[in-house]
């Protein structure tokens, strides 16, 4: 029998492709409902949110192999018409879980027209397997030590290697955790949710992952939103790290210099910044911190800690506003303020660094250069090297990649993006220290239908503001035209924080109120109730019993006045906290605006009257009636002052 070789070859090729397609179609993919990830949060559980787990292959090249689970939360549209315009959000990091930030999305204007799909990408958040969520805490402990940056770097490498060894022992395929795999996860999720396509909204490192997804599955993307974007993973992400930082910081120096109020209160800000680097290089500052944050109860600020502290402050608009104040407090070596800052900035290490290194060491660091990083750092001698916090990633990845076969020799091919038909919205912040405004321009140039929005007073992630979310919502309504930026452009000047009453007790008080531990506050609340009862009771008796002896009248009068002042101070501080949170939450790390100076005056008068009342009662105890009741009230005064002392107001 004779065979047509060409037909036979074609048959086998078809059979091979058919088998491959059949194999891919039978991959272990399953979407199932699950219980709420926030069982104790009534507000969330009363909302219209669906909770799911998506099961996918750990390695998409082995579709029948080991599987993993991705946590999914679907916030259903508030529109009665139902959603036909779903939005998928892709978080950055890499290593940041998005579902824990669900509060950002509950009342988001985007939800008025769209389902919002939040996914904890493979290896993070509520997804399984979990990598090394505790590694960031270990890094914070390393930074807290009084040691050189080389010691910091070495210990960081050792901690990261412990994480890697744990992952290997758990038989986790380290090569399977990258943007290519995530793109396949997202495509599988879209199919499982039965969406034809969706709007892909991403931020920071998530913009690189979103571009990989759009490149590999362009049919999935209705629109693409890239906030704080990465146009080229092989050049700008690490190689220009120092230049990006200093460029953004110099914008702050110039803005303060051109602001009369800022320049008057914080003159020569740039000079002060570099002076602190020199001072900390010679003499680090050690402060006391809560042992829940650092087990040793101490944090030592050295030069590297200061530099990364300021760099992280450039990420958010509200933090940019306090940078002059922050530099000044470092210059004054105000330990109370610097202590409260440790808690404020510990969030910068909240990533799952196991997943971070798994991803970054695979698709970013191999295409960046340690030599290029150092060369860029040397351009600014006064900085005394680049940011060790970022430079150490090269050292970690050098060890991390040992024994791991590289998945590619070049960065992912994203050439399909140039022909993407979906409209693209790119956002960038003027003060962004890691994905600068130039990134926005370069990213926009990649696409044939892209709009660039530049936020004049923002840092990283400018879409995460009231104005930013409105711009995104407008774009989703009409993606064929650039959304209006009128509200965003109206704010062209940084509102630097000036005239602050520095008081470390404010931060501690705010933390206590935020945590609202009822067991801790119970005695305080009881004391306040006693003061309220005392006011009404003694005012009534003073009016009714005008023939009462002089000593009783004076004692009761003192109690009424002291009680009123104590309650006024407490309620005043709570109201001041609420007002400051609405204005700029980070002011609380330093104190309160001078607008609230009167509260501290009232507080001291309360202290003085407490002392006077106790002494008067002790001297007149035999001639004062209702001694038991009065002693209880006086004890309440003392107790409230003890709380004030505990928080550090005095």
VEXDREN-2710 file (C-alpha; in Angstrom, 1 decimal):
% VEXDREN-2710
k/r/px/py/pz
1/UNK/0.0/0.0/0.0
2/UNK/1.3/3.4/-0.9
3/UNK/1.0/6.4/1.4
4/UNK/1.0/10.1/0.5
5/UNK/3.8/11.4/2.7
6/UNK/2.5/14.9/2.8
7/UNK/-1.0/13.8/3.8
8/UNK/0.4/11.4/6.4
9/UNK/2.5/14.2/7.9
10/UNK/-0.4/16.5/7.9
11/UNK/-2.5/13.9/9.6
12/UNK/0.0/13.3/12.4
13/UNK/0.4/17.1/12.8
14/UNK/-3.4/17.4/13.1
15/UNK/-3.5/14.5/15.6
16/UNK/-0.8/16.1/17.7
17/UNK/-2.5/19.4/17.8
18/UNK/-5.9/17.8/18.6
19/UNK/-4.3/15.8/21.4
20/UNK/-2.6/18.9/22.8
21/UNK/-5.9/20.9/22.6
22/UNK/-7.8/18.0/24.2
23/UNK/-5.1/17.7/26.9
24/UNK/-5.4/21.5/27.6
25/UNK/-9.2/21.4/27.7
26/UNK/-9.1/18.7/30.3
27/UNK/-6.8/20.6/32.6
28/UNK/-7.7/20.5/36.3
29/UNK/-9.8/23.8/36.4
30/UNK/-12.7/24.1/38.8
31/UNK/-14.6/27.0/40.2
32/UNK/-16.4/26.4/43.5
33/UNK/-18.2/28.5/46.0
34/UNK/-16.8/29.0/49.5
35/UNK/-17.6/30.8/52.7
36/UNK/-16.7/34.4/53.3
37/UNK/-13.1/35.2/53.8
38/UNK/-14.2/37.7/56.5
39/UNK/-16.6/35.7/58.7
40/UNK/-16.6/38.3/61.5
41/UNK/-17.2/41.4/59.3
42/UNK/-20.9/42.0/59.3
43/UNK/-20.7/45.0/56.8
44/UNK/-18.9/42.8/54.2
45/UNK/-21.1/39.8/54.7
46/UNK/-24.3/41.9/54.4
47/UNK/-23.0/43.0/51.0
48/UNK/-23.7/41.3/47.7
49/UNK/-20.3/39.5/47.3
50/UNK/-19.6/36.0/46.0
51/UNK/-16.7/34.1/47.5
52/UNK/-15.1/31.4/45.4
53/UNK/-12.0/29.3/44.9
54/UNK/-10.6/28.6/41.5
55/UNK/-8.6/25.4/41.2
56/UNK/-5.9/25.5/38.4
57/UNK/-2.8/23.5/37.6
58/UNK/0.3/24.6/39.4
59/UNK/2.2/24.2/36.2
60/UNK/0.2/24.8/33.1
61/UNK/2.6/22.7/31.1
62/UNK/1.4/19.8/33.2
63/UNK/-2.4/20.3/33.1
64/UNK/-3.2/17.0/34.9
65/UNK/-0.5/17.5/37.6
66/UNK/-0.6/19.1/41.0
67/UNK/-3.2/21.8/41.5
68/UNK/-3.4/25.1/43.5
69/UNK/-6.3/27.2/44.6
70/UNK/-6.9/30.9/43.9
71/UNK/-9.1/33.0/46.2
72/UNK/-11.7/35.0/44.3
73/UNK/-14.2/37.7/45.6
74/UNK/-16.8/39.1/43.2
75/UNK/-18.4/42.3/44.3
76/UNK/-21.6/42.4/42.3
77/UNK/-22.6/45.6/40.7
78/UNK/-24.9/47.9/42.6
79/UNK/-26.8/48.7/39.4
80/UNK/-30.2/47.1/39.2
81/UNK/-29.7/46.5/35.5
82/UNK/-27.0/43.9/36.3
83/UNK/-23.4/43.9/35.2
84/UNK/-22.3/43.6/31.6
85/UNK/-19.0/45.4/32.1
86/UNK/-17.0/43.3/34.6
87/UNK/-13.7/44.7/36.0
88/UNK/-10.8/42.4/37.0
89/UNK/-8.2/44.0/39.3
90/UNK/-4.6/42.8/39.2
91/UNK/-2.6/43.7/42.3
92/UNK/1.1/44.6/42.3
93/UNK/4.0/43.7/44.5
94/UNK/4.5/41.1/43.3
95/UNK/3.3/39.3/46.4
96/UNK/0.5/41.6/47.5
97/UNK/-2.9/40.1/48.3
98/UNK/-5.8/42.1/47.1
99/UNK/-8.8/40.6/48.8
100/UNK/-7.7/41.9/52.2
101/UNK/-8.1/45.4/50.7
102/UNK/-11.7/44.7/49.8
103/UNK/-12.8/47.8/51.8
104/UNK/-11.4/50.0/49.0
105/UNK/-13.9/48.6/46.6
106/UNK/-17.1/48.4/48.6
107/UNK/-18.3/51.9/47.8
108/UNK/-16.2/52.4/44.7
109/UNK/-17.9/54.3/41.9
110/UNK/-16.7/51.6/39.5
111/UNK/-19.2/49.3/41.1
112/UNK/-22.1/51.4/40.0
113/UNK/-21.8/49.9/36.6
114/UNK/-19.6/46.8/36.9
115/UNK/-18.9/43.6/38.8
116/UNK/-15.5/43.9/40.5
117/UNK/-13.5/40.7/40.5
118/UNK/-10.7/40.6/43.1
119/UNK/-8.2/37.7/42.9
120/UNK/-5.4/36.7/45.3
121/UNK/-2.9/35.6/42.7
122/UNK/-1.1/32.3/43.1
123/UNK/0.9/32.1/46.3
124/UNK/-0.6/35.1/48.2
125/UNK/-3.4/36.2/50.5
126/UNK/-6.2/33.6/50.9
127/UNK/-4.9/31.5/48.0
128/UNK/-3.2/28.1/48.5
129/UNK/-0.4/27.2/48.8
130/UNK/0.8/30.0/51.0
131/UNK/4.4/30.9/50.5
132/UNK/6.2/32.9/53.2
133/UNK/3.9/35.6/54.6
134/UNK/6.1/36.0/57.7
135/UNK/9.2/36.9/55.7
136/UNK/8.4/40.6/55.6
137/UNK/8.3/40.6/59.4
138/UNK/11.7/39.0/59.5
139/UNK/13.0/41.7/57.2
140/UNK/11.6/44.4/59.5
141/UNK/13.5/42.8/62.4
142/UNK/16.7/42.8/60.4
143/UNK/16.2/46.5/59.5
144/UNK/15.6/47.2/63.2
145/UNK/19.1/46.1/64.2
146/UNK/22.0/48.5/64.8
147/UNK/24.3/47.0/62.1
148/UNK/25.9/47.8/58.8
149/UNK/24.0/47.6/55.5
150/UNK/26.2/44.7/54.4
151/UNK/25.1/42.8/57.5
152/UNK/21.5/43.7/56.7
153/UNK/21.9/42.4/53.2
154/UNK/23.6/39.1/54.3
155/UNK/20.8/38.4/56.9
156/UNK/18.2/39.2/54.3
157/UNK/19.7/36.7/51.9
158/UNK/19.8/34.0/54.7
159/UNK/16.1/34.7/55.6
160/UNK/15.1/34.5/52.0
161/UNK/17.0/31.2/51.6
162/UNK/15.2/29.7/54.6
163/UNK/11.9/30.6/52.8
164/UNK/13.1/29.0/49.6
165/UNK/14.2/25.8/51.4
166/UNK/10.7/25.6/53.0
167/UNK/9.0/25.9/49.6
168/UNK/11.2/23.2/48.1
169/UNK/10.5/20.9/51.0
170/UNK/6.8/21.4/50.3
171/UNK/7.3/20.4/46.7
172/UNK/6.3/23.8/45.3
173/UNK/7.3/24.2/41.7
174/UNK/9.1/27.6/41.9
175/UNK/9.3/27.9/38.1
176/UNK/5.5/28.0/37.9
177/UNK/5.0/31.3/39.8
178/UNK/5.3/34.1/37.2
179/UNK/3.3/36.4/35.0
180/UNK/2.9/33.9/32.2
181/UNK/1.3/31.4/34.6
182/UNK/-0.9/34.1/36.1
183/UNK/-2.1/35.1/32.6
184/UNK/-3.3/31.5/32.1
185/UNK/-5.0/31.6/35.5
186/UNK/-6.9/34.8/34.6
187/UNK/-8.0/33.4/31.3
188/UNK/-9.3/30.2/33.1
189/UNK/-11.1/32.4/35.6
190/UNK/-12.7/34.5/32.9
191/UNK/-14.0/31.3/31.2
192/UNK/-15.2/29.8/34.5
193/UNK/-17.2/33.0/35.3
194/UNK/-18.6/32.9/31.8
195/UNK/-17.6/36.4/30.9
196/UNK/-17.0/37.1/27.2
197/UNK/-14.3/39.6/28.1
198/UNK/-13.6/42.1/30.9
199/UNK/-11.8/45.3/31.8
200/UNK/-8.4/44.6/33.2
201/UNK/-7.4/47.1/35.8
202/UNK/-3.9/46.9/37.3
203/UNK/-1.4/48.8/39.4
204/UNK/2.4/48.8/39.9
205/UNK/4.0/45.4/39.1
206/UNK/0.5/44.2/38.3
207/UNK/0.7/46.3/35.1
208/UNK/3.5/44.1/33.8
209/UNK/1.4/41.0/34.6
210/UNK/-1.6/42.6/33.0
211/UNK/0.4/43.4/29.8
212/UNK/1.6/39.8/29.6
213/UNK/-2.1/38.7/30.0
214/UNK/-3.2/41.2/27.3
215/UNK/-0.4/40.0/25.0
216/UNK/-1.2/36.3/25.4
217/UNK/-5.0/36.6/25.5
218/UNK/-6.0/39.8/23.7
219/UNK/-9.5/38.5/23.2
220/UNK/-10.1/38.5/26.9
221/UNK/-9.4/42.3/27.3
222/UNK/-12.2/44.8/26.7
223/UNK/-10.2/47.7/28.1
224/UNK/-6.8/47.9/29.8
225/UNK/-6.1/50.2/32.7
226/UNK/-2.4/50.5/33.8
227/UNK/-1.7/52.6/36.9
228/UNK/2.0/53.3/37.7
229/UNK/3.1/51.2/34.8
230/UNK/6.2/49.2/33.8
231/UNK/6.9/49.6/30.1
232/UNK/10.1/47.5/30.1
233/UNK/10.9/45.0/32.8
234/UNK/14.5/44.7/31.6
235/UNK/15.5/48.3/31.9
236/UNK/13.7/50.7/34.2
237/UNK/12.6/48.5/37.1
238/UNK/16.0/48.2/38.9
239/UNK/18.6/49.7/36.7
240/UNK/17.3/53.3/37.3
241/UNK/16.1/52.8/40.9
242/UNK/18.3/55.5/42.4
243/UNK/17.7/58.1/39.6
244/UNK/14.0/57.6/39.9
245/UNK/14.1/58.1/43.7
246/UNK/16.3/61.2/43.7
247/UNK/14.4/62.7/40.8
248/UNK/11.1/62.4/42.7
249/UNK/12.7/63.7/46.0
250/UNK/14.1/66.7/44.3
251/UNK/10.6/67.6/43.1
252/UNK/9.5/67.7/46.7
253/UNK/12.5/69.9/47.6
254/UNK/11.6/72.3/44.8
255/UNK/7.9/72.3/45.7
256/UNK/8.6/73.1/49.3
257/UNK/11.1/75.9/48.3
258/UNK/8.4/77.5/46.1
259/UNK/5.8/77.2/48.9
260/UNK/6.1/80.2/51.3
261/UNK/4.6/78.4/54.3
262/UNK/6.7/75.2/53.7
263/UNK/9.9/77.1/53.0
264/UNK/9.4/79.3/56.1
265/UNK/8.9/76.3/58.4
266/UNK/11.3/73.9/56.7
267/UNK/14.1/76.0/55.1
268/UNK/17.0/74.3/53.3
269/UNK/15.1/71.0/53.2
270/UNK/17.5/69.4/50.7
271/UNK/20.5/70.3/52.9
272/UNK/18.8/68.9/56.0
273/UNK/18.1/65.6/54.1
274/UNK/21.7/65.0/53.3
275/UNK/22.9/66.2/56.7
276/UNK/20.7/63.5/58.3
277/UNK/22.4/60.9/56.1
278/UNK/25.8/62.0/57.4
279/UNK/24.6/62.1/61.0
280/UNK/23.0/58.6/60.9
281/UNK/26.0/57.2/59.2
282/UNK/28.0/58.2/62.3
283/UNK/25.4/57.8/65.0
284/UNK/22.2/55.8/64.4
285/UNK/19.1/56.6/66.4
286/UNK/17.5/53.8/68.6
287/UNK/13.8/54.2/69.6
288/UNK/11.4/52.1/71.7
289/UNK/8.6/50.4/69.8
290/UNK/5.8/48.0/70.6
291/UNK/7.0/44.4/71.0
292/UNK/4.1/43.3/68.9
293/UNK/5.9/45.0/66.0
294/UNK/9.5/44.3/67.0
295/UNK/10.1/41.5/69.6
296/UNK/13.1/43.2/71.0
297/UNK/11.1/46.4/71.6
298/UNK/13.7/48.5/69.8
299/UNK/14.3/49.9/66.3
300/UNK/17.5/51.5/65.3
301/UNK/17.4/54.0/62.4
302/UNK/20.5/54.0/60.3
303/UNK/21.2/55.7/57.0
304/UNK/19.6/53.0/54.9
305/UNK/16.4/53.0/57.1
306/UNK/16.1/56.7/56.7
307/UNK/16.6/56.6/52.9
308/UNK/14.0/53.9/52.4
309/UNK/11.6/55.6/54.8
310/UNK/11.6/58.8/52.7
311/UNK/11.4/56.7/49.5
312/UNK/8.3/55.0/50.7
313/UNK/6.8/58.3/51.7
314/UNK/6.9/59.3/48.0
315/UNK/4.4/56.6/47.3
316/UNK/1.3/58.4/48.6
317/UNK/0.0/61.9/48.2
318/UNK/-0.7/62.2/52.0
319/UNK/2.8/61.0/52.8
320/UNK/4.4/63.4/50.4
321/UNK/2.6/66.2/52.3
322/UNK/4.4/65.2/55.5
323/UNK/7.9/64.6/54.0
324/UNK/9.3/68.0/55.1
325/UNK/7.9/67.4/58.6
326/UNK/9.4/63.9/58.6
327/UNK/12.8/65.1/57.6
328/UNK/12.7/67.8/60.3
329/UNK/11.8/65.2/63.0
330/UNK/14.7/63.0/62.0
331/UNK/16.9/66.1/62.1
332/UNK/15.7/66.9/65.7
333/UNK/16.1/63.2/66.6
334/UNK/12.6/63.2/68.1
335/UNK/12.4/59.7/69.4
336/UNK/8.7/59.8/70.3
337/UNK/7.8/60.6/66.7
338/UNK/10.3/58.2/65.2
339/UNK/9.0/55.4/67.3
340/UNK/5.4/55.9/66.0
341/UNK/6.8/55.9/62.4
342/UNK/8.0/52.3/62.7
343/UNK/4.4/51.1/62.9
344/UNK/3.3/53.5/60.1
345/UNK/6.0/52.2/57.7
346/UNK/5.9/48.5/58.7
347/UNK/3.2/48.1/56.1
348/UNK/5.8/48.6/53.4
349/UNK/6.9/45.0/54.2
350/UNK/3.5/43.4/54.1
351/UNK/4.2/41.5/50.8
352/UNK/4.6/37.8/50.7
353/UNK/8.3/37.9/49.9
354/UNK/8.4/34.2/49.1
355/UNK/6.2/34.9/46.1
356/UNK/7.9/38.2/45.5
357/UNK/11.3/36.5/45.0
358/UNK/9.8/33.6/43.1
359/UNK/8.5/36.1/40.5
360/UNK/11.1/38.8/40.5
361/UNK/14.0/36.5/40.4
362/UNK/12.5/34.8/37.4
363/UNK/11.3/37.6/35.2
364/UNK/12.9/40.9/36.4
365/UNK/16.3/40.6/38.0
366/UNK/17.9/38.4/35.4
367/UNK/17.3/41.1/32.8
368/UNK/18.5/44.0/35.1
369/UNK/22.1/44.5/36.0
370/UNK/23.8/44.8/39.4
371/UNK/26.6/46.8/37.7
372/UNK/24.0/49.1/36.1
373/UNK/22.3/49.5/39.5
374/UNK/25.6/50.6/41.1
375/UNK/26.5/52.8/38.3
376/UNK/23.2/54.6/38.6
377/UNK/23.7/54.9/42.4
378/UNK/27.1/56.5/42.0
379/UNK/25.6/59.4/40.1
380/UNK/24.6/60.9/43.5
381/UNK/27.6/60.7/45.8
382/UNK/25.8/62.5/48.6
383/UNK/23.3/59.6/48.9
384/UNK/26.2/57.3/49.8
385/UNK/25.1/54.5/47.5
386/UNK/21.7/53.5/46.2
387/UNK/18.9/52.0/48.3
388/UNK/20.3/48.9/49.9
389/UNK/16.7/47.7/50.4
390/UNK/16.5/47.3/46.6
391/UNK/20.1/46.4/45.9
392/UNK/19.9/43.4/48.2
393/UNK/17.3/41.8/45.8
394/UNK/20.2/41.1/43.4
395/UNK/22.0/39.3/46.1
396/UNK/18.9/37.3/47.1
397/UNK/18.1/36.4/43.5
398/UNK/21.7/35.3/42.9
399/UNK/21.2/32.6/45.6
400/UNK/17.5/32.0/44.9
401/UNK/18.1/31.0/41.3
402/UNK/20.8/28.5/42.1
403/UNK/19.4/25.1/41.2
404/UNK/16.5/26.5/39.3
405/UNK/16.4/26.2/35.5
406/UNK/15.6/29.5/33.9
407/UNK/12.2/29.6/32.2
408/UNK/13.4/32.0/29.5
409/UNK/16.7/33.6/28.3
410/UNK/14.9/36.9/27.4
411/UNK/12.0/38.8/28.9
412/UNK/8.5/37.9/27.8
413/UNK/7.7/38.7/24.2
414/UNK/5.0/41.5/24.4
415/UNK/5.0/42.3/20.7
416/UNK/1.3/41.6/20.3
417/UNK/0.5/44.7/22.5
418/UNK/1.2/47.0/19.6
419/UNK/-1.8/45.6/17.8
420/UNK/-4.2/45.4/20.8
421/UNK/-7.5/46.7/19.7
422/UNK/-8.8/47.4/23.3
423/UNK/-8.6/51.0/24.5
424/UNK/-5.9/51.6/27.1
425/UNK/-5.8/54.1/30.0
426/UNK/-2.4/54.8/31.5
427/UNK/-2.0/56.7/34.8
428/UNK/1.2/58.1/36.4
429/UNK/2.0/60.2/39.4
430/UNK/4.4/63.2/39.3
431/UNK/6.2/62.2/42.5
432/UNK/6.3/58.4/41.9
433/UNK/9.8/57.2/43.0
434/UNK/9.6/53.7/41.4
435/UNK/7.6/54.0/38.2
436/UNK/8.1/57.7/37.3
437/UNK/6.1/59.8/34.9
438/UNK/8.4/58.8/32.0
439/UNK/7.1/55.3/32.4
440/UNK/3.6/56.5/31.6
441/UNK/4.7/58.1/28.4
442/UNK/6.7/55.1/27.3
443/UNK/3.8/52.8/28.1
444/UNK/1.3/54.9/26.2
445/UNK/3.5/54.7/23.1
446/UNK/3.3/50.9/23.1
447/UNK/-0.4/50.9/22.2
448/UNK/-2.3/52.2/19.2
449/UNK/-5.2/53.4/21.3
450/UNK/-4.0/54.7/24.6
451/UNK/-4.7/57.7/26.8
452/UNK/-2.3/59.1/29.4
453/UNK/-3.4/60.8/32.7
454/UNK/-0.7/62.4/34.8
455/UNK/-1.6/63.2/38.4
456/UNK/0.2/66.4/39.4
457/UNK/0.4/65.9/43.2
458/UNK/0.4/62.1/43.4
459/UNK/3.0/59.4/44.0
460/UNK/2.5/55.7/43.2
461/UNK/-1.0/54.5/42.3
462/UNK/-2.7/57.8/41.6
463/UNK/-5.9/56.0/40.6
464/UNK/-6.4/55.1/44.2
465/UNK/-8.0/58.4/45.2
466/UNK/-11.5/59.8/44.9
467/UNK/-10.5/61.7/41.7
468/UNK/-8.6/58.7/40.4
469/UNK/-11.5/56.2/40.8
470/UNK/-13.9/58.7/39.1
471/UNK/-11.5/58.9/36.1
472/UNK/-11.4/55.1/35.9
473/UNK/-15.2/54.9/36.2
474/UNK/-15.6/57.5/33.4
475/UNK/-13.2/55.6/31.2
476/UNK/-15.2/52.4/31.7
477/UNK/-18.4/54.2/30.6
478/UNK/-16.8/55.6/27.5
479/UNK/-13.5/54.0/26.6
480/UNK/-13.3/55.6/23.2
481/UNK/-12.3/59.0/24.6
482/UNK/-9.9/60.3/27.2
483/UNK/-11.8/60.8/30.5
484/UNK/-12.1/64.2/32.0
485/UNK/-9.2/65.1/34.4
486/UNK/-10.7/68.4/35.6
487/UNK/-10.9/67.5/39.3
488/UNK/-7.4/65.9/39.3
489/UNK/-5.9/68.9/37.5
490/UNK/-7.5/71.4/39.8
491/UNK/-5.0/70.4/42.5
492/UNK/-1.6/71.4/41.1
493/UNK/0.2/72.2/44.3
494/UNK/1.3/69.9/47.2
495/UNK/-0.4/70.9/50.4
496/UNK/2.5/70.4/52.7
497/UNK/1.7/69.9/56.4
498/UNK/2.8/72.8/58.5
499/UNK/2.1/74.1/62.0
500/UNK/1.8/70.8/63.8
501/UNK/1.9/70.4/67.5
502/UNK/4.3/67.5/68.0
503/UNK/3.1/65.0/70.6
504/UNK/3.8/61.3/70.6
505/UNK/0.7/60.6/72.7
506/UNK/-1.5/61.4/69.8
507/UNK/-0.3/58.4/67.7
508/UNK/-0.6/56.0/70.7
509/UNK/-4.1/57.3/71.4
510/UNK/-5.1/56.9/67.8
511/UNK/-3.8/53.4/67.7
512/UNK/-5.8/52.5/70.8
513/UNK/-8.9/54.0/69.3
514/UNK/-8.3/52.2/66.1
515/UNK/-7.9/48.8/67.7
516/UNK/-10.8/49.5/70.1
517/UNK/-10.0/46.8/72.6
518/UNK/-13.0/46.9/74.9
519/UNK/-11.2/45.1/77.7
520/UNK/-8.5/47.8/77.7
521/UNK/-11.0/50.7/77.4
522/UNK/-13.5/49.3/79.9
523/UNK/-12.1/51.2/83.0
524/UNK/-11.7/54.3/81.0
525/UNK/-15.3/54.2/79.8
526/UNK/-16.6/53.5/83.3
527/UNK/-14.6/56.5/84.6
528/UNK/-16.1/58.7/81.9
529/UNK/-19.6/57.6/82.8
530/UNK/-18.9/58.4/86.5
531/UNK/-17.9/61.9/85.4
532/UNK/-21.1/62.3/83.4
533/UNK/-23.2/61.2/86.4
534/UNK/-21.2/63.4/88.8
535/UNK/-21.8/66.5/86.6
536/UNK/-25.6/66.1/86.6
537/UNK/-25.9/64.9/90.2
538/UNK/-23.7/67.7/91.7
539/UNK/-25.1/70.5/89.6
540/UNK/-28.6/69.4/90.7
541/UNK/-27.6/69.3/94.4
542/UNK/-25.8/72.6/94.2
543/UNK/-28.9/74.2/92.8
544/UNK/-31.3/72.5/95.2
545/UNK/-29.3/72.5/98.4
546/UNK/-28.2/76.1/98.6
547/UNK/-27.7/75.8/102.4
548/UNK/-25.0/73.2/102.1
549/UNK/-21.8/73.9/103.9
550/UNK/-19.0/75.8/102.2
551/UNK/-16.6/72.8/102.1
552/UNK/-19.2/70.6/100.3
553/UNK/-20.1/73.3/97.8
554/UNK/-16.4/73.9/96.9
555/UNK/-15.7/70.1/96.6
556/UNK/-18.8/69.6/94.4
557/UNK/-17.9/72.6/92.4
558/UNK/-14.4/71.4/91.8
559/UNK/-15.7/68.0/90.7
560/UNK/-18.2/69.5/88.3
561/UNK/-15.6/71.8/86.7
562/UNK/-12.9/69.1/86.6
563/UNK/-15.3/66.5/85.1
564/UNK/-16.5/68.9/82.4
565/UNK/-12.9/69.7/81.4
566/UNK/-11.9/66.0/81.4
567/UNK/-14.8/65.0/79.2
568/UNK/-14.2/68.0/77.0
569/UNK/-10.6/67.0/76.5
570/UNK/-11.4/63.4/75.8
571/UNK/-14.2/64.1/73.3
572/UNK/-12.1/66.9/71.8
573/UNK/-9.2/64.5/71.1
574/UNK/-11.5/62.0/69.5
575/UNK/-13.0/64.7/67.3
576/UNK/-9.6/66.0/66.5
577/UNK/-8.5/62.4/65.4
578/UNK/-11.6/62.1/63.1
579/UNK/-10.9/65.5/61.6
580/UNK/-7.3/64.8/61.0
581/UNK/-8.0/61.4/59.5
582/UNK/-10.2/63.1/56.9
583/UNK/-7.5/65.6/56.2
584/UNK/-4.3/63.5/56.3
585/UNK/-4.1/60.4/58.4
586/UNK/-0.3/60.5/58.6
587/UNK/-0.3/63.7/60.6
588/UNK/-1.3/61.6/63.6
589/UNK/2.1/60.0/63.6
590/UNK/3.5/63.4/64.6
591/UNK/0.7/65.0/66.6
592/UNK/-2.1/67.4/65.8
593/UNK/-2.5/70.6/64.0
594/UNK/-2.0/73.8/66.1
595/UNK/-5.7/74.3/65.6
596/UNK/-6.2/71.9/68.4
597/UNK/-3.6/73.4/70.8
598/UNK/-6.4/74.3/73.2
599/UNK/-7.0/70.6/73.9
600/UNK/-3.6/70.2/75.4
601/UNK/-4.2/73.4/77.5
602/UNK/-7.5/71.9/78.8
603/UNK/-5.8/68.6/79.4
604/UNK/-3.1/70.3/81.7
605/UNK/-5.8/72.2/83.5
606/UNK/-7.6/68.9/84.0
607/UNK/-4.4/67.5/85.5
608/UNK/-3.9/70.5/87.8
609/UNK/-7.5/70.4/89.0
610/UNK/-7.3/66.7/89.6
611/UNK/-4.3/67.2/91.9
612/UNK/-6.0/70.2/93.6
613/UNK/-9.2/68.2/94.1
614/UNK/-7.4/65.2/95.6
615/UNK/-5.4/67.4/98.0
616/UNK/-8.5/69.4/99.0
617/UNK/-10.4/66.2/99.7
618/UNK/-7.5/64.8/101.7
619/UNK/-7.3/68.0/103.9
620/UNK/-11.1/68.3/104.3
621/UNK/-12.1/64.7/104.4
622/UNK/-13.8/65.0/107.8
623/UNK/-15.9/68.0/106.9
624/UNK/-17.0/66.8/103.4
625/UNK/-20.1/64.7/103.1
626/UNK/-20.5/61.7/100.8
627/UNK/-16.9/60.8/101.1
628/UNK/-17.2/57.4/99.5
629/UNK/-18.9/58.8/96.4
630/UNK/-16.4/61.7/96.0
631/UNK/-13.4/59.4/96.5
632/UNK/-14.8/57.2/93.6
633/UNK/-15.1/60.3/91.4
634/UNK/-11.6/61.4/92.3
635/UNK/-10.3/57.9/91.5
636/UNK/-11.9/58.3/88.1
637/UNK/-10.0/61.5/87.6
638/UNK/-6.7/59.9/88.5
639/UNK/-7.5/56.8/86.3
640/UNK/-8.2/59.0/83.2
641/UNK/-4.9/60.8/83.8
642/UNK/-3.1/57.5/84.1
643/UNK/-4.4/56.6/80.6
644/UNK/-3.2/59.9/79.3
645/UNK/0.2/59.2/80.9
646/UNK/0.2/55.7/79.4
647/UNK/-0.5/57.0/75.9
648/UNK/2.4/59.5/76.3
649/UNK/0.5/62.8/76.2
650/UNK/2.6/64.2/79.1
END
